[in-house]
Amino acid sequence: MKKIFVVILISISALNLQGQEEMQSENKFYEFVVTDNTGKEIQLSTYEGKVLLIVNVASECGYTPQYDGLQKLYDTYKGSGFEILAFPCNDFGGQEPGTNEEIQKFCSVNFGVNFSIFDKVKIKDEAKAPLYNWLTSNPNVETGDVKWNFEKFLISGSGEVIARFRSSVKPLSEELVIAVETELAKLN
């Protein structure tokens, strides 16, 4: 009787683990809805089939000059199915205090930014935006909270998290450019 009970428990545990793995590997990226900087809701499914770089940004950060590299990266690859989705965030040192309009103007005037800038989001603590909750708990890359502004997540054309780059990794760094090019090559 004890052996049967142990076998049943092992079987139930195995089924639970399999179910958890399937839930974690399910691609939910395209189910998210985000708000752009004009207040319009955007379904991320509109980006299906494109390679994306998701970045939390701030206008008063030591990493703010990365906007220049992000724009150059975008200019280089936008015709190949690449998009940058920038999410302003004031969670780190209050370095993004502006309104959506002020942020857009700052980025446009100072860095010529013409990639997508979204509504300001929370990416820390209980108020973390659902998209960032998914990104930071995705088993495909290092999990855990975003540490600072300008952390980057690379998303494949099928909506999978491919890579995570900490703030110190510059947009035109060899490792990031190679990762983008590798994913773009898979689109063709």
Phi and psi restraints in degrees (value plus and minus 20) as a CYANA .aco file:
   2 LYS   PHI     -83.7   -43.7
   2 LYS   PSI     -58.4   -18.4
   3 LYS   PHI     -83.8   -43.8
   3 LYS   PSI     -61.6   -21.6
   4 ILE   PHI     -83.6   -43.6
   4 ILE   PSI     -63.5   -23.5
   5 PHE   PHI     -81.5   -41.5
   5 PHE   PSI     -63.7   -23.7
   6 VAL   PHI     -84.0   -44.0
   6 VAL   PSI     -63.1   -23.1
   7 VAL   PHI     -82.3   -42.3
   7 VAL   PSI     -62.2   -22.2
   8 ILE   PHI     -83.3   -43.3
   8 ILE   PSI     -64.3   -24.3
   9 LEU   PHI     -82.4   -42.4
   9 LEU   PSI     -62.2   -22.2
  10 ILE   PHI     -83.3   -43.3
  10 ILE   PSI     -62.3   -22.3
  11 SER   PHI     -83.8   -43.8
  11 SER   PSI     -63.0   -23.0
  12 ILE   PHI     -84.3   -44.3
  12 ILE   PSI     -62.4   -22.4
  13 SER   PHI     -82.2   -42.2
  13 SER   PSI     -62.7   -22.7
  14 ALA   PHI     -82.9   -42.9
  14 ALA   PSI     -61.3   -21.3
  15 LEU   PHI     -85.1   -45.1
  15 LEU   PSI     -60.7   -20.7
  16 ASN   PHI     -82.9   -42.9
  16 ASN   PSI     -64.2   -24.2
  17 LEU   PHI     -82.8   -42.8
  17 LEU   PSI     -62.4   -22.4
  18 GLN   PHI     -82.6   -42.6
  18 GLN   PSI     -63.2   -23.2
  19 GLY   PHI     -82.9   -42.9
  19 GLY   PSI     -59.8   -19.8
  20 GLN   PHI     -85.4   -45.4
  20 GLN   PSI     -62.6   -22.6
  21 GLU   PHI     -83.1   -43.1
  21 GLU   PSI     -61.1   -21.1
  22 GLU   PHI     -84.7   -44.7
  22 GLU   PSI     -60.2   -20.2
  23 MET   PHI     -84.8   -44.8
  23 MET   PSI     -60.5   -20.5
  24 GLN   PHI     -88.9   -48.9
  24 GLN   PSI     -54.8   -14.8
  25 SER   PHI    -105.2   -65.2
  25 SER   PSI     -31.5     8.5
  26 GLU   PHI     -79.1   -39.1
  26 GLU   PSI     118.7   158.7
  27 ASN   PHI    -110.0   -70.0
  27 ASN   PSI      87.8   127.8
  28 LYS   PHI    -125.3   -85.3
  28 LYS   PSI     -20.7    19.3
  29 PHE   PHI     -72.7   -32.7
  29 PHE   PSI     -66.6   -26.6
  30 TYR   PHI     -93.9   -53.9
  30 TYR   PSI     -24.9    15.1
  31 GLU   PHI    -105.4   -65.4
  31 GLU   PSI     -34.9     5.1
  32 PHE   PHI     -93.9   -53.9
  32 PHE   PSI     125.0   165.0
  33 VAL   PHI    -139.4   -99.4
  33 VAL   PSI     108.6   148.6
  34 VAL   PHI    -141.3  -101.3
  34 VAL   PSI     148.9   188.9
  35 THR   PHI    -132.0   -92.0
  35 THR   PSI     110.8   150.8
  36 ASP   PHI     -99.5   -59.5
  36 ASP   PSI     160.0   200.0
  37 ASN   PHI     -96.5   -56.5
  37 ASN   PSI     -19.0    21.0
  38 THR   PHI    -125.6   -85.6
  38 THR   PSI     -19.2    20.8
  39 GLY   PHI      73.8   113.8
  39 GLY   PSI     -17.5    22.5
  40 LYS   PHI    -103.7   -63.7
  40 LYS   PSI     114.6   154.6
  41 GLU   PHI     -97.7   -57.7
  41 GLU   PSI     115.5   155.5
  42 ILE   PHI    -143.5  -103.5
  42 ILE   PSI     104.4   144.4
  43 GLN   PHI    -101.3   -61.3
  43 GLN   PSI     108.7   148.7
  44 LEU   PHI     -86.1   -46.1
  44 LEU   PSI     -34.6     5.4
  45 SER   PHI     -82.7   -42.7
  45 SER   PSI     -38.9     1.1
  46 THR   PHI     -87.1   -47.1
  46 THR   PSI     -36.1     3.9
  47 TYR   PHI    -119.0   -79.0
  47 TYR   PSI     -13.6    26.4
  48 GLU   PHI     -77.4   -37.4
  48 GLU   PSI     115.3   155.3
  49 GLY   PHI      68.7   108.7
  49 GLY   PSI     -17.8    22.2
  50 LYS   PHI    -134.1   -94.1
  50 LYS   PSI     132.7   172.7
  51 VAL   PHI    -109.2   -69.2
  51 VAL   PSI     111.3   151.3
  52 LEU   PHI    -142.2  -102.2
  52 LEU   PSI     125.8   165.8
  53 LEU   PHI    -138.7   -98.7
  53 LEU   PSI      95.7   135.7
  54 ILE   PHI    -120.1   -80.1
  54 ILE   PSI     107.1   147.1
  55 VAL   PHI    -154.2  -114.2
  55 VAL   PSI     112.7   152.7
  56 ASN   PHI    -109.0   -69.0
  56 ASN   PSI     107.1   147.1
  57 VAL   PHI    -140.7  -100.7
  57 VAL   PSI     142.4   182.4
  58 ALA   PHI    -174.1  -134.1
  58 ALA   PSI     121.8   161.8
  59 SER   PHI    -102.7   -62.7
  59 SER   PSI     -38.7     1.3
  60 GLU   PHI    -139.7   -99.7
  60 GLU   PSI      18.3    58.3
  61 CYS   PHI    -130.7   -90.7
  61 CYS   PSI     134.9   174.9
  62 GLY   PHI     -82.2   -42.2
  62 GLY   PSI     -41.8    -1.8
  63 TYR   PHI    -111.8   -71.8
  63 TYR   PSI     -20.5    19.5
  64 THR   PHI     -73.4   -33.4
  64 THR   PSI     -54.8   -14.8
  65 PRO   PHI     -78.8   -38.8
  65 PRO   PSI     -33.3     6.7
  66 GLN   PHI     -83.6   -43.6
  66 GLN   PSI     -38.2     1.8
  67 TYR   PHI     -73.8   -33.8
  67 TYR   PSI     -59.1   -19.1
  68 ASP   PHI     -80.9   -40.9
  68 ASP   PSI     -67.7   -27.7
  69 GLY   PHI     -86.3   -46.3
  69 GLY   PSI     -57.9   -17.9
  70 LEU   PHI     -81.7   -41.7
  70 LEU   PSI     -63.1   -23.1
  71 GLN   PHI     -84.4   -44.4
  71 GLN   PSI     -61.8   -21.8
  72 LYS   PHI     -83.9   -43.9
  72 LYS   PSI     -61.2   -21.2
  73 LEU   PHI     -81.3   -41.3
  73 LEU   PSI     -65.4   -25.4
  74 TYR   PHI     -81.9   -41.9
  74 TYR   PSI     -66.8   -26.8
  75 ASP   PHI     -79.4   -39.4
  75 ASP   PSI     -57.3   -17.3
  76 THR   PHI     -89.7   -49.7
  76 THR   PSI     -58.5   -18.5
  77 TYR   PHI    -136.0   -96.0
  77 TYR   PSI     -21.7    18.3
  78 LYS   PHI     -81.4   -41.4
  78 LYS   PSI     -51.4   -11.4
  79 GLY   PHI     -95.3   -55.3
  79 GLY   PSI     -26.7    13.3
  80 SER   PHI    -125.6   -85.6
  80 SER   PSI     -12.1    27.9
  81 GLY   PHI      79.4   119.4
  81 GLY   PSI       7.5    47.5
  82 PHE   PHI    -132.6   -92.6
  82 PHE   PSI     117.3   157.3
  83 GLU   PHI    -155.7  -115.7
  83 GLU   PSI     129.5   169.5
  84 ILE   PHI    -132.6   -92.6
  84 ILE   PSI     111.0   151.0
  85 LEU   PHI    -135.3   -95.3
  85 LEU   PSI      89.4   129.4
  86 ALA   PHI    -120.8   -80.8
  86 ALA   PSI     109.9   149.9
  87 PHE   PHI    -138.3   -98.3
  87 PHE   PSI      82.2   122.2
  88 PRO   PHI     -78.3   -38.3
  88 PRO   PSI     124.7   164.7
  89 CYS   PHI    -168.0  -128.0
  89 CYS   PSI     113.8   153.8
  90 ASN   PHI    -126.5   -86.5
  90 ASN   PSI      -3.6    36.4
  91 ASP   PHI     -95.5   -55.5
  91 ASP   PSI     -37.8     2.2
  92 PHE   PHI    -134.0   -94.0
  92 PHE   PSI      79.2   119.2
  93 GLY   PHI      48.5    88.5
  93 GLY   PSI      -3.2    36.8
  94 GLY   PHI      39.3    79.3
  94 GLY   PSI      16.3    56.3
  95 GLN   PHI    -109.8   -69.8
  95 GLN   PSI     -12.4    27.6
  96 GLU   PHI    -156.0  -116.0
  96 GLU   PSI      48.5    88.5
  97 PRO   PHI    -100.8   -60.8
  97 PRO   PSI     -34.4     5.6
  98 GLY   PHI     -91.6   -51.6
  98 GLY   PSI     147.3   187.3
  99 THR   PHI     -98.3   -58.3
  99 THR   PSI     149.6   189.6
 100 ASN   PHI     -77.6   -37.6
 100 ASN   PSI     -60.5   -20.5
 101 GLU   PHI     -85.7   -45.7
 101 GLU   PSI     -62.8   -22.8
 102 GLU   PHI     -85.1   -45.1
 102 GLU   PSI     -60.0   -20.0
 103 ILE   PHI     -84.0   -44.0
 103 ILE   PSI     -68.0   -28.0
 104 GLN   PHI     -79.6   -39.6
 104 GLN   PSI     -65.0   -25.0
 105 LYS   PHI     -83.7   -43.7
 105 LYS   PSI     -66.0   -26.0
 106 PHE   PHI     -76.1   -36.1
 106 PHE   PSI     -67.7   -27.7
 107 CYS   PHI     -86.2   -46.2
 107 CYS   PSI     -61.0   -21.0
 108 SER   PHI     -88.6   -48.6
 108 SER   PSI     -68.7   -28.7
 109 VAL   PHI     -88.5   -48.5
 109 VAL   PSI     -64.3   -24.3
 110 ASN   PHI    -106.4   -66.4
 110 ASN   PSI     -47.2    -7.2
 111 PHE   PHI    -151.7  -111.7
 111 PHE   PSI     -19.3    20.7
 112 GLY   PHI      44.3    84.3
 112 GLY   PSI       6.6    46.6
 113 VAL   PHI     -83.5   -43.5
 113 VAL   PSI     108.7   148.7
 114 ASN   PHI    -152.9  -112.9
 114 ASN   PSI      -5.3    34.7
 115 PHE   PHI    -105.8   -65.8
 115 PHE   PSI     152.4   192.4
 116 SER   PHI     -92.7   -52.7
 116 SER   PSI     105.5   145.5
 117 ILE   PHI    -134.5   -94.5
 117 ILE   PSI     108.7   148.7
 118 PHE   PHI    -121.8   -81.8
 118 PHE   PSI    -197.6  -157.6
 119 ASP   PHI     -84.9   -44.9
 119 ASP   PSI     129.4   169.4
 120 LYS   PHI     -80.4   -40.4
 120 LYS   PSI     116.9   156.9
 121 VAL   PHI    -145.4  -105.4
 121 VAL   PSI     142.3   182.3
 122 LYS   PHI    -119.2   -79.2
 122 LYS   PSI     113.5   153.5
 123 ILE   PHI    -147.4  -107.4
 123 ILE   PSI      -6.7    33.3
 124 LYS   PHI    -146.5  -106.5
 124 LYS   PSI     137.5   177.5
 125 ASP   PHI      41.8    81.8
 125 ASP   PSI    -177.2  -137.2
 126 GLU   PHI     -88.0   -48.0
 126 GLU   PSI     -45.8    -5.8
 127 ALA   PHI    -105.7   -65.7
 127 ALA   PSI     -10.5    29.5
 128 LYS   PHI     -75.5   -35.5
 128 LYS   PSI     112.1   152.1
 129 ALA   PHI     -79.6   -39.6
 129 ALA   PSI     121.6   161.6
 130 PRO   PHI     -73.8   -33.8
 130 PRO   PSI     -59.4   -19.4
 131 LEU   PHI     -80.1   -40.1
 131 LEU   PSI     -65.0   -25.0
 132 TYR   PHI     -91.7   -51.7
 132 TYR   PSI     -49.5    -9.5
 133 ASN   PHI     -82.2   -42.2
 133 ASN   PSI     -63.7   -23.7
 134 TRP   PHI     -86.2   -46.2
 134 TRP   PSI     -66.3   -26.3
 135 LEU   PHI     -80.2   -40.2
 135 LEU   PSI     -64.5   -24.5
 136 THR   PHI    -101.7   -61.7
 136 THR   PSI     -28.2    11.8
 137 SER   PHI    -134.9   -94.9
 137 SER   PSI      -8.7    31.3
 138 ASN   PHI     -94.9   -54.9
 138 ASN   PSI     106.6   146.6
 139 PRO   PHI     -91.9   -51.9
 139 PRO   PSI     -27.9    12.1
 140 ASN   PHI     -93.7   -53.7
 140 ASN   PSI     -40.7    -0.7
 141 VAL   PHI    -155.7  -115.7
 141 VAL   PSI     157.5   197.5
 142 GLU   PHI     -75.0   -35.0
 142 GLU   PSI     109.7   149.7
 143 THR   PHI    -115.2   -75.2
 143 THR   PSI     147.4   187.4
 144 GLY   PHI      98.0   138.0
 144 GLY   PSI     143.9   183.9
 145 ASP   PHI     -80.8   -40.8
 145 ASP   PSI     132.2   172.2
 146 VAL   PHI     -84.5   -44.5
 146 VAL   PSI     116.3   156.3
 147 LYS   PHI    -110.8   -70.8
 147 LYS   PSI     -49.0    -9.0
 148 TRP   PHI    -184.6  -144.6
 148 TRP   PSI     159.4   199.4
 149 ASN   PHI     -84.7   -44.7
 149 ASN   PSI     133.2   173.2
 150 PHE   PHI      47.9    87.9
 150 PHE   PSI      11.1    51.1
 151 GLU   PHI    -101.4   -61.4
 151 GLU   PSI     124.3   164.3
 152 LYS   PHI    -145.5  -105.5
 152 LYS   PSI     120.8   160.8
 153 PHE   PHI    -143.3  -103.3
 153 PHE   PSI     107.6   147.6
 154 LEU   PHI    -117.3   -77.3
 154 LEU   PSI     107.3   147.3
 155 ILE   PHI    -134.4   -94.4
 155 ILE   PSI     111.9   151.9
 156 SER   PHI     -92.8   -52.8
 156 SER   PSI     150.7   190.7
 157 GLY   PHI     -84.4   -44.4
 157 GLY   PSI     -34.1     5.9
 158 SER   PHI    -124.7   -84.7
 158 SER   PSI     -10.3    29.7
 159 GLY   PHI      64.6   104.6
 159 GLY   PSI      -0.7    39.3
 160 GLU   PHI    -117.3   -77.3
 160 GLU   PSI     122.9   162.9
 161 VAL   PHI     -93.4   -53.4
 161 VAL   PSI     101.9   141.9
 162 ILE   PHI    -120.9   -80.9
 162 ILE   PSI     -59.5   -19.5
 163 ALA   PHI    -173.6  -133.6
 163 ALA   PSI     137.9   177.9
 164 ARG   PHI    -150.9  -110.9
 164 ARG   PSI     109.3   149.3
 165 PHE   PHI    -141.5  -101.5
 165 PHE   PSI     103.8   143.8
 166 ARG   PHI     -88.1   -48.1
 166 ARG   PSI     149.0   189.0
 167 SER   PHI     -75.4   -35.4
 167 SER   PSI     -56.2   -16.2
 168 SER   PHI     -91.0   -51.0
 168 SER   PSI     -34.3     5.7
 169 VAL   PHI     -99.1   -59.1
 169 VAL   PSI      95.7   135.7
 170 LYS   PHI     -94.7   -54.7
 170 LYS   PSI     128.7   168.7
 171 PRO   PHI     -77.4   -37.4
 171 PRO   PSI     -50.5   -10.5
 172 LEU   PHI    -120.1   -80.1
 172 LEU   PSI      -4.3    35.7
 173 SER   PHI     -85.3   -45.3
 173 SER   PSI     133.1   173.1
 174 GLU   PHI     -78.5   -38.5
 174 GLU   PSI     -63.5   -23.5
 175 GLU   PHI     -84.8   -44.8
 175 GLU   PSI     -58.3   -18.3
 176 LEU   PHI     -93.6   -53.6
 176 LEU   PSI     -64.9   -24.9
 177 VAL   PHI     -81.2   -41.2
 177 VAL   PSI     -64.2   -24.2
 178 ILE   PHI     -82.2   -42.2
 178 ILE   PSI     -61.2   -21.2
 179 ALA   PHI     -83.1   -43.1
 179 ALA   PSI     -62.2   -22.2
 180 VAL   PHI     -84.2   -44.2
 180 VAL   PSI     -68.4   -28.4
 181 GLU   PHI     -81.4   -41.4
 181 GLU   PSI     -58.6   -18.6
 182 THR   PHI     -83.1   -43.1
 182 THR   PSI     -63.8   -23.8
 183 GLU   PHI     -89.5   -49.5
 183 GLU   PSI     -58.4   -18.4
 184 LEU   PHI     -84.3   -44.3
 184 LEU   PSI     -56.2   -16.2
 185 ALA   PHI     -83.1   -43.1
 185 ALA   PSI     -48.7    -8.7
 186 LYS   PHI     -93.6   -53.6
 186 LYS   PSI     -36.8     3.2
 187 LEU   PHI     -94.1   -54.1
 187 LEU   PSI     -46.6    -6.6
